[in-house]
Amino acid sequence: MSAVTKASGALKSVDYEVFGRVQGKVGLGAYTEEEARKLGVVGWVKNTSQGTVTGQVQGPEDKVNAMKSWLSKVGSPSSRIDRTNFSNEKEIPKLDFTGFSTRY
């Protein structure tokens, strides 16, 4: 565990699902990956067959909270987020991922 991780407090993990106009040419998956890298969180993003975007974010609590806010309010420039559901939010002893990826 790095000094950065220890210094920023508890590690958090949260699953998310974003509803609205979030698939197709809006590029939410790519923007999510980019935002996650900027913030320094790890996890994944994936389009679902129901037309939503789902995934998991892990990292220091403050960074996970920043990502949750971005997933709820910002998204990609051409997406329209109607709502975002968060579930399974918990403290974790270590990160399960080394980066942030798009799953297919």
C-alpha positions as CSV (number, residue, x, y, z in Angstrom):
1,M,0.0,0.0,0.0
2,S,1.4,3.4,-1.0
3,A,1.9,6.3,1.4
4,V,-0.6,8.2,-0.7
5,T,-3.3,5.6,0.0
6,K,-2.6,5.6,3.7
7,A,-2.5,9.3,4.0
8,S,-5.9,9.9,2.3
9,G,-7.8,7.6,4.7
10,A,-10.1,4.7,4.1
11,L,-10.4,2.9,0.8
12,K,-13.9,2.7,-0.6
13,S,-15.6,0.6,-3.2
14,V,-18.9,1.4,-4.8
15,D,-21.0,-0.1,-7.7
16,Y,-22.9,2.3,-9.9
17,E,-25.5,2.3,-12.7
18,V,-26.2,5.4,-14.7
19,F,-29.6,5.9,-16.4
20,G,-30.5,8.4,-19.2
21,R,-29.1,9.0,-22.6
22,V,-25.7,7.4,-21.7
23,Q,-24.9,5.0,-24.6
24,G,-24.1,5.3,-28.2
25,K,-22.4,8.4,-29.5
26,V,-22.4,10.2,-26.2
27,G,-19.2,8.4,-25.1
28,L,-19.9,8.2,-21.4
29,G,-17.7,5.1,-21.0
30,A,-14.6,6.8,-22.5
31,Y,-15.3,9.9,-20.5
32,T,-15.8,7.9,-17.3
33,E,-12.5,6.1,-17.9
34,E,-10.7,9.5,-18.5
35,E,-12.3,11.1,-15.4
36,A,-11.3,8.1,-13.2
37,R,-7.7,8.4,-14.3
38,K,-7.7,12.1,-13.6
39,L,-9.1,11.5,-10.1
40,G,-6.8,8.5,-9.5
41,V,-9.5,5.9,-8.8
42,V,-9.6,2.4,-10.2
43,G,-12.4,0.1,-11.4
44,W,-14.3,-0.5,-14.6
45,V,-17.2,0.8,-16.8
46,K,-19.5,-1.1,-19.1
47,N,-22.6,-0.6,-21.3
48,T,-25.5,-2.8,-20.4
49,S,-28.1,-4.4,-22.7
50,Q,-30.7,-2.3,-20.8
51,G,-29.2,1.0,-22.2
52,T,-27.5,1.9,-18.9
53,V,-23.9,2.3,-18.0
54,T,-22.7,0.2,-15.0
55,G,-19.4,-0.3,-13.2
56,Q,-17.4,-0.1,-10.0
57,V,-15.1,2.5,-8.6
58,Q,-12.5,2.0,-5.9
59,G,-10.1,4.3,-4.2
60,P,-9.6,6.8,-1.3
61,E,-13.0,7.9,0.0
62,D,-12.7,11.5,-1.1
63,K,-11.8,10.5,-4.7
64,V,-14.6,7.9,-4.8
65,N,-17.0,10.7,-3.6
66,A,-15.7,13.0,-6.4
67,M,-16.3,10.3,-9.0
68,K,-19.8,9.6,-7.6
69,S,-20.6,13.3,-8.0
70,W,-19.3,13.3,-11.6
71,L,-21.3,10.2,-12.4
72,S,-24.4,11.8,-11.0
73,K,-24.2,15.3,-12.4
74,V,-21.6,15.7,-15.1
75,G,-21.0,12.7,-17.4
76,S,-19.9,13.2,-21.0
77,P,-20.7,16.5,-22.8
78,S,-23.5,14.9,-24.9
79,S,-24.9,12.5,-22.3
80,R,-28.1,13.2,-20.3
81,I,-28.0,11.7,-16.9
82,D,-31.5,11.1,-15.5
83,R,-30.3,9.3,-12.3
84,T,-27.4,7.3,-10.9
85,N,-27.9,4.4,-8.5
86,F,-25.0,3.5,-6.1
87,S,-24.9,0.2,-4.3
88,N,-22.6,-2.0,-2.3
89,E,-20.7,1.0,-0.9
90,K,-18.2,-0.3,1.6
91,E,-14.7,0.1,3.0
92,I,-12.1,-2.2,1.5
93,P,-8.7,-3.3,2.9
94,K,-7.0,-3.0,-0.6
95,L,-7.8,-2.2,-4.2
96,D,-9.0,-5.0,-6.4
97,F,-7.9,-3.3,-9.7
98,T,-4.7,-1.7,-10.8
99,G,-6.3,0.8,-13.3
100,F,-9.6,1.8,-14.8
101,S,-10.9,-0.2,-17.8
102,T,-13.8,-0.5,-20.2
103,R,-15.5,-3.9,-20.2
104,Y,-17.4,-5.3,-23.2
